[in-house]
Amino acid sequence: MRRIRNIVILFCTLSFLYGCVLAWIGVGAGVGIGTYKYVEGRLEREYPLSYSRAWDATNSALANLQISISDSTRGETKGTIDSVRKDGKKVIVSLKDRGQSVTTISVRVGLMGDRSLAEQVHD
């Protein structure tokens, strides 16, 4: 309930300040501070790596964490790695080439998403 109230207050404030460039700059600065983005159980982060280097690094990270890969699909600009942890939780890693040596890597652990385990894979 409190979260909904805060969102409504934020929305009302921004609608009153619509057109005020300083308000939008402030909002943009606040959003850009976080390096991770957690959406629908997936933890995303952009890395300053080419797609092929990010793909190799992801496979190495999964091997180091002893997470076995069950399926892997690699395209020209995006790919997905399906794997399973020793405790049986599924780990899905998606990579997307953003161009200019930037790759977005998204990690989802389990059915609903486990943020702490996804952070562990990213680290």
C-alpha positions, 0 to 999 in steps of 0.5 A: 500500500505504501509503495502504491502511495509513493508511486502516485505521489511521484507521478503527481509531482512529475506531472506538475513539473512536466516541462521542467527540464531540471526535474527530468534531469534529476529523475534521469540521474537517479535512475542511472545510478544503479548498475543492476536492473531487476525486472520480472525475476531477471537481473540485468547488467551491461558489461563493456565487453564485445558479445563474443568475449561476454559469451566466453566469460559467461560460460567460464563463470558458469563452469567456475560456479559448477553450474552445468549447461543443459542447452545453449543457443548463440546467434549473431547478436543474442544468445541464451544459456540454459543451465542447472545448479547442483540444488536443481534450480534452473539458471537462464542467462541471456546475452544481447549485443548492444553494439560498440563493445557493450553487452547486456547480460541477464540472469534468472535463477529459479522459477520466480527469480532469486536476486541474491543467486543471480548477483552471485552469477554476475559477480 
